[in-house]
Amino acid sequence: MSKLPDINKDFSQWYNEVVYQAELVDESPVRGCMVIRPYGYQIWENIKNIVDKRIKETGHQNAAFPLLIPESFLKREAQHVEGFAPELAVVTIAGGKTLEEPLVIRPTSETIIHYMFARWLHSWRDLPLKINQWCNIVRWEMRTRPFLRTTEFFWQEGHTAHETEQESRDEAYMMLQEYTDFAQNYLAIPVIAGRKSEAEKFPGADLTLTFEALMQDGKALQMGTSHMISQSFAKAFNMTFQDRQGNQAYPYLTSWGVTTRLIGALVMTHGDQKGLILPPAIAPIQVVIVPILKKGIDPQALYDAAQALADSLANIRVHIDRDDTKTPGAKFYSWELKGVPVRIEIGPRDLEQQQAMVVDRLGLGKEAVSCTRIGAYIDELLARIRKELFDRAYAKRESMRYHSAHLEDFGPRLREHNGLYQTGWCRSPECEIKLKEYQAATRCLLEEKHFEICFACQKPSISDVLVAKAY
């Protein structure tokens, strides 16, 4: 493993080196695709398990839908196909023959799921339909980076149908809240939630909600979205039901999802010059125990003590490093690179004194802890690490968050130094497009209103908006 690039001077290269050296991913022979290695996939599985539990607790059921979608399905909703057309991968030959109708590798599953909803839905008694799918999808990206933007990635996509518009709106906002709670309480990433502009919303949606985070380099990352699709797809797929009055009606639809991009967010939000720093809730290894072997000392006694320590740490993911080919220093470097929250060192002297040295990944301290109380100590330390991670990330974000009224003032600073800018906006597309001159875009609309005029045209502002460069 080579030395990491300077995180403050070349953040992009630092990120690339971390995800490869920490063995989260490896290169694929297919451009833009990534191989997620076991350590990286364990992170995704931990994320998936927590999110899946929350999805089921809110009344949704998991299902699985086909990878291949008839091309005609995407064409049924004009905005949808127009929005995804440049990213589509299309199968035209199968079984050695040209297909009568090309098949699209799913870029998202609204169309195939809504086709099935139309088959399943008959009466208002069948509503709400609340389905979730865990799967991989393909969007043919031109510029790719592991986890952040890849041709193929993994995600969950929720799709629901409701009797009333208000129910669908409540669903979209409920899932946005579930996502923001997860990001802040489990990933320790502070986020800002709000609406996307008309230009930035999901193709075919009436309303797109987003939760955004600011990375250490001052660029924004869209962490996930929740869409109120309303009735456009229902009409496109002739999805009707008999309402309570006996009339035929169209249901109101939603969709929402988070992806393996969350792993990239973790790396960029919490990482440092040593590599990853993982929040305890999703770390594959929460505690690594490193026996400090000495010449002339029987290693078995240390291994036995390490195992006893591991056994005492109930409900904690523990790994004992038994590799006798590496020095303790090399082991420390490797586990710090991988972001393990806590390291326990135990050597011959510790064995005599019935203690172990506990070191946290954040650098909060190194302390000798009695083996009899190490369980409670580790529990408290893991909780402290989560809080400290969130507080550090919040402080970092706020140090790069600015309030500014005029694009001519903040635009040049944004172009040169990045950052998150709150300003006023009249909501006109003409003003929004001016942000492109500074490689920036609107991230989300805010409910609050601090600015009375638009950042570009000086006309009255409808609401505040967050502006930033983005991944």
Secondary structure, DSSP 8 states (H G I E B T S, - for coil): ------TTT-HHHHHHHHHHHTTSEEE-SSTT-EEE-HHHHHHHHHHHHHHHHHHHHTT-EE----SEEEHHHHHTSHHHHHHHGGG-EEEEEETTEEEEEEEEE-S-SHHHHHHHHHHH--BGGG--EEEEEEEEEE---SS-BTTTB-SEEEEEEEEEEESSHHHHHHHHHHHHHHHHHHHHHTS----EEEE--TTTS-TT-SEEEEEEEE-TTS-EEEEEEEEEEETHHHHHTT--EE-TTS-EE--EEEEEEEETHHHHHHHHHH-BTTB----TTT-S-SEEEEE---TTS-HHHHHHHHHHHHHHSTTS-EEE---TTS-HHHHHHHHHHTT-SEEEEE-HHHHHHTEEEEEETT-S-EEEEETTSHHHHHHHHHHHHHHHHHHHHHHHHHHTEEE-S-HHHHHHHHHHH--EEEEEE---HHHHHGGGGGT-EEEEE-S----SB-TTT-SB-SEEEEEE-B-
